[in-house]
């Protein structure tokens, strides 16, 4: 770092300190609302961060500043004497949130990912700074129509305000800075706004302050490289997924944030892998849609964002690995994760309906239902050896995964739908898929020999 970089970093720290001190004074003197003060900190920090592409030539000073800011903000929350002298700026809201701690990390990662490119960096930071703050303030003041989330509720009014602000946070820089034609700029902004509002809606405990800039960059960076036809296709997929998801909303076992998460994850899978990789989660989703609340019992908690992520993330990890390494053979462990998840869901559902039925029979039936996901797989890989053998081997792996889950999850009647259960289920599916990939490699090696 040069002396100019150190000077710039020092000025940034002075500005952030002055922001916190000033808002502390305003809160004490004029009794400003805690959420208002918190969002003003949010806006102030984001505004200062917008200058980084023009004052820093590398990511190192940004990471240093992010570390210092993290320590300062953590001190305001957890160090007693700092809470006494400077408290009430970020920790007075009546909810559990670590958003201010995620904020510096989100900014630093965005700067690093964008390599300091002003457009690619500033659009996600603008969305984080303005759209997120506006959504919170509008939701508090005008939020009357609510939807359920992991933490409680959010409002449709706040989400709509977020979308409008996110649209303009992308549209104006594209038009004024990048000089992109209005139709393409509007399409990019529409899709970016729709997907980032989904991220904000399903995030909990302030993690949107990390996800919004990082996901915002990844989405925006991919969209600016597409032509108009490709952008229209992407927009159509988002709209179709949303329509399908919400068409039978009242008959599904999905909570509101679970539905929003399903749309977001479905789009990500389609964007990365295409329709070939979409069918396993889609079939699980359709299977769930066919079973209404009346069939399940309304006392059973619905699938929320945490459960959808636990079900889908192991598969998404394999998809990302396949895209990164250009290895289509990873479709096998990908399908296997969803097959195990489907079998476990089927088992817990059947135990709920038939608690006195022999567990062995329910176990075998659930393994069979899970293996049905491999019928399209066999067609996709043309049903040739060793792929057909791999699909048959999947029966053993699905049984292994379901059996391991039954050992880990002692309470099955009824099976809880808490975070621990979903983490166990996701971990079992991932572990079995790793074992399955190892067996697949052995089979391929034997076939070549």
C-alpha positions as CSV (number, residue, x, y, z in Angstrom):
1,X,0.0,0.0,0.0
2,X,1.2,3.4,-0.9
3,X,1.1,6.5,1.4
4,X,-1.9,7.7,-0.6
5,X,-3.7,4.4,0.1
6,X,-3.0,4.6,3.8
7,X,-4.2,8.2,3.9
8,X,-7.4,7.3,2.1
9,X,-8.0,4.4,4.5
10,X,-7.5,6.7,7.5
11,X,-10.0,9.2,6.1
12,X,-12.5,6.4,5.6
13,X,-12.1,5.3,9.3
14,X,-12.5,8.9,10.4
15,X,-15.7,9.2,8.4
16,X,-17.2,6.0,9.8
17,X,-16.3,7.0,13.4
18,X,-17.9,10.4,12.8
19,X,-21.0,8.7,11.4
20,X,-21.4,6.5,14.5
21,X,-20.7,9.3,17.0
22,X,-23.0,11.7,15.2
23,X,-25.9,9.2,15.1
24,X,-25.4,8.4,18.8
25,X,-25.8,12.1,19.6
26,X,-28.9,12.4,17.4
27,X,-30.5,9.4,19.0
28,X,-29.9,10.7,22.5
29,X,-30.9,14.3,21.8
30,X,-33.9,13.8,19.5
31,X,-34.9,10.2,20.5
32,X,-34.7,8.8,17.0
33,X,-36.2,5.4,16.4
34,X,-33.6,2.5,16.7
35,X,-34.4,1.1,13.3
36,X,-34.1,4.5,11.7
37,X,-30.7,5.0,13.3
38,X,-29.6,1.5,12.3
39,X,-30.5,2.1,8.7
40,X,-28.8,5.5,8.7
41,X,-25.6,3.7,9.8
42,X,-26.3,1.3,6.9
43,X,-26.7,4.0,4.4
44,X,-23.7,6.0,5.7
45,X,-21.4,3.0,5.6
46,X,-22.6,2.1,2.1
47,X,-22.2,5.6,0.8
48,X,-18.6,5.8,2.0
49,X,-17.9,2.3,0.5
50,X,-19.1,3.5,-2.9
51,X,-15.9,5.6,-3.2
52,X,-13.6,2.6,-3.0
53,X,-13.1,2.0,-6.8
54,X,-11.7,5.5,-7.1
55,X,-9.5,5.7,-4.0
56,X,-8.2,2.1,-3.8
57,X,-6.3,0.3,-6.5
58,X,-6.3,-3.2,-4.8
59,X,-8.4,-5.2,-2.5
60,X,-5.9,-5.2,0.4
61,X,-6.8,-1.9,1.9
62,X,-10.5,-2.7,1.6
63,X,-10.0,-6.0,3.5
64,X,-8.0,-4.2,6.1
65,X,-10.8,-1.6,6.5
66,X,-13.4,-4.3,6.6
67,X,-11.5,-6.1,9.4
68,X,-11.2,-2.8,11.4
69,X,-14.9,-2.0,10.9
70,X,-15.9,-5.5,11.9
71,X,-13.9,-5.2,15.2
72,X,-15.4,-1.7,15.9
73,X,-19.0,-2.8,15.3
74,X,-18.5,-6.0,17.2
75,X,-17.2,-3.9,20.1
76,X,-20.2,-1.7,20.0
77,X,-22.4,-4.8,20.4
78,X,-20.5,-6.9,22.8
79,X,-18.0,-4.8,24.8
80,X,-19.8,-3.5,28.0
81,X,-18.0,-0.1,28.3
82,X,-18.4,0.6,24.6
83,X,-22.1,-0.3,24.8
84,X,-22.4,2.1,27.7
85,X,-20.7,5.0,26.0
86,X,-21.7,4.5,22.3
87,X,-24.5,1.9,22.5
88,X,-27.9,2.3,20.9
89,X,-26.7,3.0,17.4
90,X,-26.8,-0.6,16.1
91,X,-28.0,-2.8,19.0
92,X,-31.2,-1.1,20.1
93,X,-33.6,-2.9,17.7
94,X,-35.9,-5.5,19.1
95,X,-34.7,-8.4,17.0
96,X,-31.7,-10.7,16.7
97,X,-29.5,-9.6,13.9
98,X,-25.8,-9.6,13.1
99,X,-26.3,-7.6,9.9
100,X,-23.7,-4.9,10.8
101,X,-21.1,-7.6,11.1
102,X,-21.9,-9.1,7.7
103,X,-21.9,-5.6,6.1
104,X,-18.0,-5.0,6.0
105,X,-17.5,-8.6,4.8
106,X,-20.0,-8.2,2.0
107,X,-18.4,-5.0,0.8
108,X,-14.8,-6.4,0.9
109,X,-15.9,-9.6,-1.0
110,X,-17.7,-7.5,-3.6
111,X,-14.7,-5.3,-4.2
112,X,-12.5,-8.4,-4.5
113,X,-14.8,-10.2,-6.9
114,X,-15.3,-7.2,-9.1
115,X,-11.6,-6.4,-9.1
116,X,-12.5,-2.8,-8.3
117,X,-14.6,-2.3,-11.5
118,X,-16.8,0.7,-10.7
119,X,-19.9,-0.5,-12.4
120,X,-19.8,-4.2,-11.3
121,X,-18.9,-3.1,-7.7
122,X,-21.2,-0.1,-7.3
123,X,-24.4,-1.6,-8.5
124,X,-24.5,-4.3,-5.8
125,X,-23.4,-1.9,-3.2
126,X,-26.1,0.6,-4.2
127,X,-28.7,-2.2,-3.9
128,X,-27.3,-3.1,-0.4
129,X,-27.1,0.5,0.7
130,X,-30.4,2.0,-0.6
131,X,-32.8,-0.8,-1.6
132,X,-32.3,-2.8,1.7
133,X,-32.7,0.4,3.8
134,X,-35.7,1.6,1.9
135,X,-37.4,-1.8,2.2
136,X,-36.9,-1.8,6.0
137,X,-38.2,1.7,6.5
138,X,-41.2,1.3,4.1
139,X,-42.0,-2.0,5.8
140,X,-42.1,-0.5,9.2
141,X,-44.2,2.5,8.2
142,X,-46.6,1.0,5.6
143,X,-46.2,-2.8,5.9
144,X,-49.7,-4.2,6.3
145,X,-49.6,-7.3,4.0
146,X,-47.2,-9.7,5.6
147,X,-45.5,-13.0,4.6
148,X,-43.9,-15.5,7.0
149,X,-40.1,-15.8,7.3
150,X,-37.7,-17.8,9.5
151,X,-37.6,-14.9,12.0
152,X,-41.2,-13.8,11.9
153,X,-42.7,-11.7,9.1
154,X,-41.8,-9.2,6.4
155,X,-44.1,-7.1,4.3
156,X,-45.0,-7.1,0.6
157,X,-44.9,-3.3,0.7
158,X,-41.3,-3.4,1.9
159,X,-40.3,-6.0,-0.7
160,X,-42.0,-4.0,-3.5
161,X,-40.1,-0.9,-2.4
162,X,-36.9,-2.9,-2.5
163,X,-37.6,-4.1,-6.0
164,X,-38.3,-0.5,-7.3
165,X,-35.1,0.8,-5.7
166,X,-33.0,-2.1,-6.8
167,X,-34.3,-1.6,-10.4
168,X,-33.1,2.0,-10.4
169,X,-29.9,1.2,-8.6
170,X,-29.0,-0.9,-11.7
171,X,-30.8,1.0,-14.4
172,X,-29.3,4.5,-13.8
173,X,-25.7,3.4,-13.7
174,X,-26.2,1.2,-16.8
175,X,-27.7,4.2,-18.7
176,X,-25.5,7.0,-17.4
177,X,-22.2,5.3,-16.7
178,X,-22.0,2.3,-19.0
179,X,-24.2,3.9,-21.8
180,X,-26.1,0.6,-22.4
181,X,-29.2,0.9,-24.6
182,X,-32.4,1.4,-22.6
183,X,-34.1,-1.9,-23.5
184,X,-31.1,-4.0,-22.5
185,X,-30.6,-1.9,-19.4
186,X,-34.2,-2.3,-18.4
187,X,-34.1,-6.1,-18.8
188,X,-30.9,-6.4,-16.8
189,X,-32.4,-4.2,-14.1
190,X,-35.7,-6.1,-14.0
191,X,-34.0,-9.5,-13.5
192,X,-31.5,-8.1,-11.0
193,X,-34.3,-6.5,-9.0
194,X,-36.4,-9.6,-9.0
195,X,-33.7,-11.9,-7.9
196,X,-32.1,-9.7,-5.3
197,X,-35.5,-9.0,-3.7
198,X,-35.9,-12.8,-3.4
199,X,-32.5,-12.9,-1.6
200,X,-33.6,-10.1,0.8
201,X,-36.9,-11.6,1.4
202,X,-35.6,-15.1,2.5
203,X,-32.5,-13.9,4.4
204,X,-32.5,-14.0,8.2
205,X,-30.6,-12.4,11.0
206,X,-29.0,-9.8,8.8
207,X,-27.2,-12.3,6.5
208,X,-28.7,-10.3,3.5
209,X,-25.9,-7.8,4.2
210,X,-23.5,-10.4,3.0
211,X,-25.6,-12.2,0.4
212,X,-26.9,-9.1,-1.4
213,X,-23.6,-7.6,-2.5
214,X,-22.1,-11.0,-3.3
215,X,-25.1,-12.5,-5.1
216,X,-25.8,-9.1,-6.6
217,X,-22.4,-9.0,-8.2
218,X,-22.6,-12.6,-9.5
219,X,-26.0,-12.0,-11.0
220,X,-25.3,-8.5,-12.4
221,X,-21.9,-9.6,-13.8
222,X,-23.5,-12.5,-15.7
223,X,-26.4,-10.4,-17.0
224,X,-24.4,-7.6,-18.5
225,X,-22.7,-10.2,-20.8
226,X,-26.0,-11.5,-22.2
227,X,-27.8,-10.2,-25.3
228,X,-31.4,-9.1,-25.3
229,X,-32.8,-12.5,-26.4
230,X,-30.9,-14.3,-23.6
231,X,-32.0,-11.7,-21.1
232,X,-35.7,-12.2,-22.1
233,X,-35.2,-15.9,-21.7
234,X,-33.8,-15.4,-18.2
235,X,-36.7,-13.1,-17.3
236,X,-39.2,-15.6,-18.6
237,X,-37.7,-18.4,-16.5
238,X,-37.9,-16.3,-13.3
239,X,-41.5,-15.3,-14.1
240,X,-42.5,-18.9,-15.0
241,X,-40.9,-20.3,-11.9
242,X,-42.6,-17.7,-9.7
243,X,-46.0,-18.5,-11.4
244,X,-45.7,-22.2,-11.0
245,X,-44.5,-21.9,-7.4
246,X,-47.3,-19.7,-6.3
247,X,-50.1,-21.2,-8.4
248,X,-50.8,-23.9,-5.8
249,X,-49.5,-21.9,-2.8
250,X,-52.5,-22.8,-0.6
251,X,-52.1,-26.5,-1.2
252,X,-48.4,-26.9,-0.6
253,X,-46.4,-27.6,2.5
254,X,-44.1,-24.6,1.8
255,X,-44.0,-21.5,4.0
256,X,-43.9,-18.2,2.3
257,X,-40.1,-17.8,2.6
258,X,-39.8,-21.4,1.5
259,X,-41.6,-20.6,-1.8
260,X,-39.4,-17.6,-2.4
261,X,-36.3,-19.7,-1.7
262,X,-37.5,-22.4,-4.1
263,X,-37.9,-19.8,-6.9
264,X,-34.4,-18.4,-6.3
265,X,-32.7,-21.8,-6.0
266,X,-34.6,-23.1,-9.1
267,X,-33.4,-20.2,-11.1
268,X,-29.8,-20.6,-10.0
269,X,-29.9,-24.3,-10.9
270,X,-31.3,-23.5,-14.3
271,X,-28.9,-20.7,-15.0
272,X,-25.9,-22.9,-14.1
273,X,-26.9,-26.2,-15.5
274,X,-29.9,-25.9,-17.8
275,X,-33.0,-28.0,-17.8
276,X,-31.1,-31.3,-17.5
277,X,-30.2,-30.4,-13.9
278,X,-33.5,-28.8,-13.0
279,X,-35.6,-32.0,-13.0
280,X,-34.6,-33.5,-9.6
281,X,-35.6,-30.6,-7.4
282,X,-38.6,-29.9,-9.7
283,X,-39.9,-33.4,-9.2
284,X,-39.5,-33.1,-5.4
285,X,-41.3,-29.8,-5.5
286,X,-44.2,-31.3,-7.6
287,X,-44.4,-34.3,-5.3
288,X,-44.8,-31.9,-2.3
289,X,-47.3,-29.8,-4.2
290,X,-49.5,-32.9,-4.7
291,X,-49.7,-33.4,-0.9
292,X,-51.9,-30.6,0.6
293,X,-52.0,-29.4,4.2
294,X,-55.2,-31.4,4.6
295,X,-53.3,-34.6,3.8
296,X,-50.3,-33.7,6.1
297,X,-52.1,-32.2,9.0
298,X,-52.0,-28.5,9.8
299,X,-50.1,-29.0,13.0
300,X,-46.9,-30.0,11.0
301,X,-44.6,-27.0,10.5
302,X,-44.2,-26.2,6.8
303,X,-41.0,-26.1,4.8
304,X,-39.2,-22.8,5.3
305,X,-36.2,-21.2,3.7
306,X,-33.8,-23.2,6.0
307,X,-35.3,-26.5,4.9
308,X,-35.3,-25.7,1.2
309,X,-31.6,-24.7,1.4
310,X,-30.7,-27.8,3.4
311,X,-32.4,-29.9,0.7
312,X,-30.9,-28.1,-2.3
313,X,-27.5,-26.9,-1.3
314,X,-25.7,-30.4,-1.4
315,X,-26.9,-30.8,-5.0
316,X,-26.0,-27.2,-5.9
317,X,-22.5,-27.9,-4.6
318,X,-22.2,-30.7,-7.1
319,X,-23.6,-28.5,-9.9
320,X,-21.1,-25.8,-9.2
321,X,-18.3,-28.3,-9.2
322,X,-19.6,-29.8,-12.5
323,X,-19.7,-26.3,-14.1
324,X,-16.3,-25.3,-12.8
325,X,-14.6,-28.5,-13.9
326,X,-16.7,-29.2,-17.0
327,X,-17.4,-32.7,-15.7
328,X,-20.8,-34.0,-16.6
329,X,-20.2,-37.2,-14.6
330,X,-21.0,-35.2,-11.5
331,X,-24.7,-35.4,-12.5
332,X,-24.7,-38.8,-10.7
333,X,-23.9,-37.5,-7.2
334,X,-26.1,-34.5,-7.9
335,X,-29.2,-36.6,-8.6
336,X,-28.3,-38.9,-5.7
337,X,-28.5,-36.1,-3.2
338,X,-32.0,-35.2,-4.3
339,X,-33.0,-38.9,-4.5
340,X,-31.9,-39.4,-0.8
341,X,-33.7,-36.2,0.2
342,X,-36.9,-37.4,-1.6
343,X,-36.7,-40.8,0.1
344,X,-36.3,-39.3,3.6
345,X,-39.2,-36.9,3.0
346,X,-41.3,-39.8,1.8
347,X,-40.3,-41.9,4.8
348,X,-41.1,-39.2,7.4
349,X,-44.4,-38.5,5.6
350,X,-45.4,-42.2,5.6
351,X,-44.5,-42.6,9.3
352,X,-46.7,-39.7,10.1
353,X,-49.6,-41.2,8.1
354,X,-49.1,-44.9,9.2
355,X,-47.3,-44.8,12.6
356,X,-48.1,-48.5,13.3
357,X,-46.9,-49.8,9.9
358,X,-43.7,-51.9,9.9
359,X,-40.7,-49.6,9.5
360,X,-39.0,-52.0,7.2
361,X,-41.9,-51.8,4.7
362,X,-41.9,-48.0,4.9
363,X,-38.2,-47.9,4.5
364,X,-38.2,-50.0,1.4
365,X,-41.1,-48.0,-0.1
366,X,-39.3,-44.7,0.5
367,X,-36.1,-46.0,-1.1
368,X,-38.1,-47.0,-4.1
369,X,-39.7,-43.6,-4.4
370,X,-36.3,-41.9,-4.1
371,X,-34.8,-44.1,-6.8
372,X,-37.5,-43.0,-9.3
373,X,-35.4,-39.8,-9.8
374,X,-32.9,-42.1,-11.6
375,X,-35.3,-43.1,-14.4
376,X,-34.9,-39.7,-16.1
377,X,-31.1,-40.0,-15.3
378,X,-30.9,-43.2,-17.3
379,X,-32.6,-41.6,-20.3
380,X,-30.3,-38.6,-20.1
381,X,-27.1,-40.7,-20.1
382,X,-28.6,-43.0,-22.8
383,X,-28.9,-46.0,-20.6
384,X,-25.5,-47.4,-21.5
385,X,-23.0,-49.2,-19.3
386,X,-21.7,-48.3,-16.8
387,X,-24.3,-45.6,-16.3
388,X,-27.2,-48.1,-16.0
389,X,-25.2,-50.0,-13.5
390,X,-24.6,-46.7,-11.6
391,X,-28.3,-46.1,-11.5
392,X,-28.9,-49.5,-10.1
393,X,-26.1,-48.9,-7.5
394,X,-28.0,-45.8,-6.5
395,X,-30.6,-48.1,-4.8
396,X,-27.9,-49.2,-2.3
397,X,-26.7,-45.6,-1.8
398,X,-30.2,-44.3,-1.2
399,X,-30.9,-47.1,1.3
400,X,-27.6,-46.2,3.0
401,X,-28.5,-42.5,3.2
402,X,-32.0,-43.2,4.6
403,X,-30.7,-45.7,7.1
404,X,-28.1,-43.3,8.3
405,X,-30.7,-40.6,8.7
406,X,-32.9,-43.0,10.8
407,X,-29.9,-43.6,13.1
408,X,-29.1,-39.9,13.5
409,X,-32.7,-38.7,13.8
410,X,-34.1,-40.7,16.6
411,X,-37.5,-39.0,16.7
412,X,-39.4,-40.0,13.6
413,X,-43.0,-40.1,14.8
414,X,-43.6,-37.3,14.0
415,X,-40.2,-36.2,12.6
416,X,-39.5,-32.6,13.7
417,X,-39.0,-29.9,11.1
418,X,-36.4,-27.9,13.0
419,X,-33.0,-26.7,11.7
420,X,-31.1,-29.6,13.3
421,X,-33.3,-32.1,11.4
422,X,-32.7,-30.3,8.1
423,X,-28.9,-30.1,8.7
424,X,-28.8,-33.8,9.5
425,X,-30.8,-34.6,6.3
426,X,-28.5,-32.4,4.1
427,X,-25.4,-33.8,5.7
428,X,-26.5,-37.4,5.1
429,X,-27.3,-36.7,1.5
430,X,-24.0,-35.0,0.9
431,X,-22.0,-37.8,2.6
432,X,-23.8,-40.5,0.6
433,X,-23.2,-38.7,-2.6
434,X,-19.5,-38.4,-2.0
435,X,-19.4,-42.2,-1.4
436,X,-21.4,-42.6,-4.6
437,X,-19.0,-40.6,-6.6
438,X,-16.1,-42.7,-5.3
439,X,-18.0,-45.9,-6.3
440,X,-18.8,-44.4,-9.7
441,X,-15.1,-43.7,-10.4
442,X,-14.2,-47.3,-9.4
443,X,-16.9,-48.5,-11.9
444,X,-15.6,-46.3,-14.7
445,X,-12.0,-47.4,-14.0
446,X,-13.1,-51.1,-14.1
447,X,-15.0,-50.5,-17.4
448,X,-12.0,-48.9,-19.0
449,X,-9.7,-51.7,-17.8
